[in-house]
Amino acid sequence: MMYDIYTAVIQTGFNKDRKILNLNDEVILLKEPENNYDAEAIICVVPAFGKIGYVINNFKALPKGCFSSGRIYDIFKIGIFAEVKFIINDISILKLNLDSRNILNDIYKTSSPSNLI
């Protein structure tokens, strides 16, 4: 039996005060291996906006029931699709689309993940 996996994203930078995500929006989560501050950093990309924030990796800031970026980092190789299920202030809770793991791997064999950002 497969369980649903939820994670949380916080918007950063210029997008911090903008309402970009809405319920049921689809986003792309991509590993960011070149991040100097977090070896397990995962960015959140909205195709119309580009990079809007990060998956939370601090258990103190993570909503209950959500997995941190460190916990989901090894679930996929490059990226995974996720759907916005809840929005609480500046945090969006996402449900991972586990079926999309291999789809994104196949797409990126022919192009660079940075093309989405």
C-alpha positions as CSV (number, residue, x, y, z in Angstrom):
1,M,0.0,0.0,0.0
2,M,1.4,3.4,-1.0
3,Y,0.8,6.4,1.2
4,D,0.5,10.0,0.3
5,I,3.6,12.1,1.0
6,Y,3.2,15.7,1.9
7,T,5.9,18.4,2.1
8,A,5.9,22.2,2.6
9,V,7.3,25.1,0.6
10,I,8.0,28.6,1.8
11,Q,8.3,31.4,-0.8
12,T,11.6,33.3,-0.7
13,G,13.2,36.4,-2.2
14,F,11.1,38.7,-4.3
15,N,8.3,36.3,-4.3
16,K,8.0,36.2,-0.5
17,D,5.1,38.7,-0.3
18,R,3.3,37.7,-3.5
19,K,0.4,35.3,-3.6
20,I,1.7,33.0,-6.4
21,L,0.3,29.6,-5.4
22,N,-3.3,28.6,-5.3
23,L,-5.0,25.4,-4.2
24,N,-4.6,22.6,-6.8
25,D,-1.8,24.3,-8.6
26,E,0.9,22.0,-9.9
27,V,4.5,22.8,-9.2
28,I,7.9,21.1,-9.9
29,L,10.3,20.3,-7.1
30,L,13.9,20.1,-8.2
31,K,17.1,19.2,-6.4
32,E,19.6,22.0,-6.0
33,P,22.9,20.2,-5.5
34,E,24.9,23.4,-6.0
35,N,23.3,25.0,-2.9
36,N,26.1,26.1,-0.5
37,Y,23.9,26.3,2.5
38,D,21.9,23.0,2.4
39,A,23.2,19.8,0.8
40,E,19.6,18.6,0.5
41,A,18.0,21.8,-0.9
42,I,15.0,21.3,-3.1
43,I,13.6,24.3,-5.0
44,C,10.0,24.9,-5.9
45,V,9.4,26.0,-9.5
46,V,6.3,27.4,-11.1
47,P,6.7,27.4,-14.8
48,A,5.1,30.9,-15.2
49,F,7.3,32.4,-12.5
50,G,10.4,30.3,-12.2
51,K,11.9,29.5,-8.9
52,I,9.6,30.7,-6.1
53,G,11.0,29.1,-2.9
54,Y,12.3,26.1,-1.1
55,V,11.0,22.9,0.5
56,I,11.4,23.5,4.2
57,N,14.2,21.5,5.8
58,N,13.9,22.8,9.3
59,F,11.8,20.5,11.5
60,K,10.8,23.5,13.7
61,A,9.3,25.3,10.8
62,L,7.7,22.3,9.1
63,P,4.0,21.8,9.5
64,K,3.0,18.6,11.4
65,G,2.6,15.6,9.0
66,C,4.9,17.0,6.3
67,F,8.2,15.6,5.3
68,S,11.3,17.9,5.2
69,S,13.5,18.2,2.1
70,G,16.0,15.9,3.8
71,R,13.3,13.2,4.1
72,I,12.2,13.4,0.5
73,Y,15.5,14.1,-1.1
74,D,16.2,10.4,-2.0
75,I,12.7,9.7,-3.3
76,F,13.5,11.1,-6.8
77,K,16.7,11.7,-8.8
78,I,16.1,15.1,-10.4
79,G,12.6,16.4,-9.8
80,I,9.0,15.5,-9.0
81,F,5.7,17.1,-9.6
82,A,3.6,18.1,-6.6
83,E,0.1,19.6,-6.1
84,V,-0.8,22.4,-3.7
85,K,-3.3,21.0,-1.2
86,F,-3.3,23.6,1.7
87,I,-2.0,27.2,2.1
88,I,-1.4,28.5,5.6
89,N,0.0,32.1,5.6
90,D,3.3,32.0,3.7
91,I,3.6,28.1,3.7
92,S,2.1,25.9,1.0
93,I,1.6,22.2,1.7
94,L,2.1,20.0,-1.3
95,K,1.2,16.4,-2.1
96,L,3.9,14.7,-4.1
97,N,3.0,13.0,-7.3
98,L,5.1,9.9,-6.9
99,D,4.2,8.7,-10.4
100,S,6.0,11.7,-11.9
101,R,9.5,10.7,-10.6
102,N,10.5,8.7,-13.7
103,I,8.8,11.1,-16.1
104,L,11.0,14.0,-15.0
105,N,14.1,11.8,-15.2
106,D,13.3,10.9,-18.8
107,I,12.7,14.6,-19.7
108,Y,16.0,15.8,-18.3
109,K,18.0,13.1,-20.0
110,T,17.7,15.3,-23.1
111,S,17.8,18.8,-21.5
112,S,19.0,20.6,-18.4
113,P,16.9,21.2,-15.3
114,S,18.1,24.8,-15.3
115,N,15.9,25.4,-18.4
116,L,12.8,25.4,-16.1
117,I,14.2,28.1,-13.8
